[in-house]
Amino acid sequence: MKHYAHKRVLMRLGAFMLLATLLGGCKLDSLGDPIVVPDVEREFYIDLWENLYPESRELVFEIETIQAQDCENATISYNLNRTGNTVKLSLNAILTPQDCQPGPAQIFASAPAGRLNGGLYTMKLDLKNTVFNEGQLTVTGDAYHLDMHTEYGVTFRHKSLVRVPEETYWGYITYETPEQESLAIDFFNELQDISIQHDFLAGYYGYFSVEADKRVSIHEEGLAGVSYKSFLFKYEDSGVAIRQQINAFRLAHGAPVSLHVLNDKGETW
């Protein structure tokens, strides 16, 4: 009996030691512990944009390198695929051409997603098929909105884009002197009188932003340090009377009082 009891003790001890060895060799993730994602360097800015056409519109993901590249003519290799209600954007690599034009320079790319009907879309974003992000893209008649679960390797400049309402036009008048500023204000008032008043939603529209106080900020290169008067109105009947007023102003006043006007169809007036 003593020999049999001793044998059972040895068997239990051996089983315990084997179990301890197996557990010690297991990976943490196999035991259900959380996996710590390594710190991924942010390589790209991503922004939302909507291309405007006379008969349609399309969502675009604007991509920009965060770090300046050594070649001004480098390009960003990407793939954008839509399958059902899934939008997948893959950022593959920064390609350096053989005829490198020495930088440094930020590199840009535009990835069109096409026309998206209203609804919910799964948004997938990966870098070099190694780092993966997923979230939800909501499309309504008024806006696009991104809600990402993770943002490894990227920084979003804006996650919400308000859509330019139909029959809308906007622009700005540049000036240099107080007299020219008065001229710009007078023309602004003339446009206001012949346009339809509308309460535009506050937010980022890509081409411009409407602040909480209804002030309109134009997003266009070359306006830094330039004095200008901006405007945002709605029109009707193709805006014939407004375009006539714009043409008359241009005929009467040349540079440095410069007038720039665009509309919801992607047209320049």
C-alpha positions as CSV (number, residue, x, y, z in Angstrom):
1,M,0.0,0.0,0.0
2,K,2.8,2.4,0.9
3,H,4.5,1.7,-2.5
4,Y,1.2,2.3,-4.4
5,A,0.6,5.7,-2.5
6,H,4.1,6.8,-3.1
7,K,3.7,6.0,-6.8
8,R,0.5,8.1,-7.0
9,V,2.3,11.1,-5.3
10,L,5.1,10.9,-7.9
11,M,2.6,10.7,-10.8
12,R,0.7,13.8,-9.5
13,L,4.0,15.7,-9.0
14,G,5.1,14.9,-12.6
15,A,1.7,16.0,-14.0
16,F,1.9,19.3,-12.1
17,M,5.5,19.9,-13.4
18,L,4.4,19.1,-17.0
19,L,1.5,21.5,-16.7
20,A,3.7,24.3,-15.3
21,T,6.2,23.8,-18.2
22,L,3.4,24.0,-20.8
23,L,1.9,27.1,-19.3
24,G,5.3,28.8,-19.0
25,G,5.9,28.2,-22.8
26,C,2.5,29.6,-23.9
27,K,2.2,33.0,-25.5
28,L,0.3,35.7,-23.6
29,D,-2.2,36.1,-26.4
30,S,-3.1,32.4,-26.3
31,L,-4.1,32.9,-22.6
32,G,-6.5,35.7,-23.5
33,D,-4.3,38.6,-22.3
34,P,-4.5,41.8,-24.3
35,I,-2.0,42.2,-27.2
36,V,0.0,45.4,-26.9
37,V,0.1,47.1,-30.3
38,P,3.6,48.5,-31.0
39,D,4.0,52.3,-31.4
40,V,3.6,52.8,-35.2
41,E,5.1,55.9,-36.7
42,R,2.5,58.1,-38.3
43,E,3.5,58.4,-42.0
44,F,0.5,60.0,-43.7
45,Y,-2.1,62.7,-43.3
46,I,-5.5,61.9,-44.7
47,D,-8.3,64.4,-45.4
48,L,-11.8,64.2,-46.8
49,W,-12.8,66.0,-50.0
50,E,-15.7,66.0,-52.4
51,N,-15.2,66.6,-56.1
52,L,-18.1,68.5,-57.7
53,Y,-19.3,67.9,-61.2
54,P,-22.3,69.3,-63.1
55,E,-24.2,66.0,-62.8
56,S,-22.5,64.1,-60.0
57,R,-20.1,64.2,-57.0
58,E,-17.5,61.8,-55.6
59,L,-15.8,61.4,-52.3
60,V,-12.0,61.7,-52.4
61,F,-9.4,60.7,-49.8
62,E,-6.6,63.3,-49.9
63,I,-3.2,61.8,-48.8
64,E,-0.1,63.6,-47.8
65,T,3.2,62.5,-46.4
66,I,3.9,63.8,-42.9
67,Q,7.6,63.8,-43.3
68,A,9.2,65.7,-46.2
69,Q,10.6,63.4,-48.9
70,D,14.0,63.7,-50.6
71,C,12.5,63.8,-54.1
72,E,9.9,66.4,-55.1
73,N,8.5,64.1,-57.8
74,A,8.1,61.0,-55.6
75,T,4.6,59.5,-55.7
76,I,2.4,57.6,-53.2
77,S,1.4,54.1,-54.3
78,Y,-2.1,53.2,-53.2
79,N,-5.1,51.0,-53.9
80,L,-8.7,51.9,-53.3
81,N,-11.4,49.3,-53.7
82,R,-15.2,49.3,-53.0
83,T,-17.0,46.0,-52.5
84,G,-20.6,46.3,-51.5
85,N,-20.7,48.6,-48.4
86,T,-16.9,48.3,-47.7
87,V,-14.4,50.9,-48.7
88,K,-10.8,49.7,-48.5
89,L,-7.8,52.1,-48.9
90,S,-4.3,50.6,-48.9
91,L,-1.3,52.8,-48.7
92,N,1.5,50.7,-50.3
93,A,4.7,52.7,-50.6
94,I,6.4,56.0,-51.4
95,L,7.9,55.5,-54.8
96,T,11.1,57.4,-55.8
97,P,11.6,57.8,-59.6
98,Q,15.0,57.4,-61.3
99,D,15.0,61.0,-62.4
100,C,14.7,62.3,-58.8
101,Q,14.2,66.0,-58.5
102,P,15.9,66.8,-55.1
103,G,13.5,67.9,-52.4
104,P,12.6,68.2,-49.6
105,A,8.9,68.2,-50.3
106,Q,5.6,66.8,-49.0
107,I,4.1,64.3,-51.5
108,F,0.4,64.2,-52.2
109,A,-2.1,61.8,-53.8
110,S,-5.9,61.8,-54.3
111,A,-7.8,58.5,-54.0
112,P,-11.3,58.9,-55.4
113,A,-13.9,56.6,-53.9
114,G,-16.6,57.5,-56.4
115,R,-20.2,58.4,-55.7
116,L,-21.4,56.9,-52.5
117,N,-25.1,56.5,-51.8
118,G,-26.4,57.4,-48.3
119,G,-25.8,54.8,-45.7
120,L,-23.2,53.1,-43.5
121,Y,-19.9,51.8,-44.9
122,T,-17.2,49.7,-43.4
123,M,-13.9,51.7,-43.7
124,K,-10.7,49.7,-43.9
125,L,-7.3,51.4,-44.0
126,D,-3.9,49.6,-44.1
127,L,-0.3,50.6,-44.5
128,K,1.9,48.2,-46.6
129,N,-0.6,45.4,-45.8
130,T,1.1,45.3,-42.3
131,V,-0.7,47.9,-40.2
132,F,-4.5,47.7,-40.2
133,N,-7.2,50.1,-39.2
134,E,-11.0,49.8,-39.4
135,G,-14.0,52.0,-38.7
136,Q,-17.3,53.3,-40.1
137,L,-18.0,55.8,-42.8
138,T,-21.5,57.4,-42.6
139,V,-22.8,59.1,-45.7
140,T,-25.9,61.4,-45.5
141,G,-27.3,64.1,-47.8
142,D,-25.6,66.7,-45.6
143,A,-22.2,65.2,-44.8
144,Y,-19.6,62.4,-44.7
145,H,-18.4,61.3,-41.2
146,L,-15.6,58.9,-40.3
147,D,-15.5,57.0,-37.0
148,M,-12.3,55.0,-36.8
149,H,-11.6,52.4,-34.1
150,T,-7.9,52.8,-34.6
151,E,-5.6,55.2,-36.4
152,Y,-2.3,53.5,-36.6
153,G,0.2,55.2,-38.9
154,V,-2.1,58.0,-40.0
155,T,-3.4,61.3,-38.8
156,F,-6.8,62.5,-40.0
157,R,-7.0,66.3,-40.7
158,H,-10.8,66.1,-40.7
159,K,-13.2,63.2,-40.0
160,S,-16.3,65.1,-41.0
161,L,-17.0,66.8,-44.3
162,V,-20.1,68.9,-44.8
163,R,-21.4,68.6,-48.4
164,V,-21.9,71.8,-50.4
165,P,-25.6,72.3,-50.8
166,E,-27.1,72.4,-54.3
167,E,-27.4,75.8,-55.9
168,T,-24.6,77.3,-53.8
169,Y,-21.8,79.6,-54.8
170,W,-18.9,81.0,-52.8
171,G,-15.7,83.0,-53.3
172,Y,-13.7,85.9,-52.3
173,I,-12.4,89.4,-53.3
174,T,-8.8,90.3,-52.6
175,Y,-7.8,93.9,-51.8
176,E,-4.8,95.9,-50.6
177,T,-5.9,99.3,-49.5
178,P,-8.8,100.6,-47.4
179,E,-10.5,102.0,-50.5
180,Q,-10.3,98.6,-52.2
181,E,-11.7,97.0,-49.0
182,S,-14.7,99.4,-49.2
183,L,-15.2,98.3,-52.8
184,A,-15.1,94.7,-51.8
185,I,-17.7,95.2,-49.1
186,D,-20.0,97.1,-51.4
187,F,-19.9,94.3,-53.9
188,F,-20.5,91.7,-51.2
189,N,-23.7,93.7,-50.3
190,E,-24.7,93.7,-53.9
191,L,-24.4,89.9,-54.2
192,Q,-26.2,89.5,-50.9
193,D,-29.2,91.5,-52.2
194,I,-29.6,89.3,-55.3
195,S,-28.9,86.0,-53.7
196,I,-31.0,83.6,-51.6
197,Q,-30.3,83.8,-47.9
198,H,-29.5,80.4,-46.4
199,D,-28.5,79.2,-42.9
200,F,-25.4,77.1,-43.8
201,L,-24.3,74.4,-41.3
202,A,-21.2,75.2,-39.4
203,G,-18.3,72.9,-40.3
204,Y,-15.6,72.0,-42.8
205,Y,-16.7,71.8,-46.5
206,G,-13.3,71.2,-48.0
207,Y,-13.3,74.3,-50.2
208,F,-14.2,76.5,-47.3
209,S,-15.3,76.3,-43.6
210,V,-18.3,78.0,-41.9
211,E,-17.4,79.0,-38.4
212,A,-19.9,79.0,-35.5
213,D,-20.3,82.8,-35.9
214,K,-21.1,82.2,-39.6
215,R,-17.8,83.6,-40.8
216,V,-16.6,81.9,-44.0
217,S,-12.9,80.9,-44.3
218,I,-11.7,80.0,-47.8
219,H,-9.3,77.0,-48.1
220,E,-7.1,77.9,-51.0
221,E,-3.3,78.1,-51.5
222,G,-1.9,81.5,-51.9
223,L,-4.3,83.3,-49.5
224,A,-1.9,83.3,-46.5
225,G,-1.2,86.9,-45.7
226,V,-3.6,88.2,-48.3
227,S,-6.6,90.4,-47.3
228,Y,-9.9,89.3,-48.7
229,K,-13.6,89.4,-48.3
230,S,-15.3,86.0,-48.5
231,F,-18.9,85.2,-49.4
232,L,-21.2,82.2,-49.4
233,F,-24.7,82.4,-50.9
234,K,-27.4,80.3,-52.7
235,Y,-28.7,81.1,-56.2
236,E,-31.6,80.0,-58.4
237,D,-32.3,79.7,-62.1
238,S,-28.6,78.9,-62.8
239,G,-27.6,82.2,-61.2
240,V,-27.8,84.2,-64.4
241,A,-28.3,87.6,-62.7
242,I,-25.4,86.8,-60.3
243,R,-23.0,85.9,-63.1
244,Q,-23.9,89.1,-64.9
245,Q,-23.1,91.1,-61.7
246,I,-19.8,89.2,-61.4
247,N,-18.8,89.9,-65.0
248,A,-19.7,93.6,-64.6
249,F,-17.5,93.9,-61.5
250,R,-14.5,92.3,-63.3
251,L,-14.9,94.6,-66.3
252,A,-15.0,97.6,-64.0
253,H,-12.2,96.6,-61.6
254,G,-8.9,94.9,-62.4
255,A,-6.1,93.7,-60.2
256,P,-5.2,94.0,-57.3
257,V,-9.0,93.8,-56.6
258,S,-9.4,90.2,-57.7
259,L,-12.6,88.2,-57.7
260,H,-12.8,84.4,-57.5
261,V,-16.1,82.5,-57.6
262,L,-17.0,78.8,-57.7
263,N,-20.3,76.9,-57.4
264,D,-21.7,73.5,-56.4
265,K,-21.4,72.1,-60.0
266,G,-17.6,72.5,-59.9
267,E,-17.8,75.5,-62.2
268,T,-15.8,78.7,-62.0
269,W,-17.8,81.8,-62.5
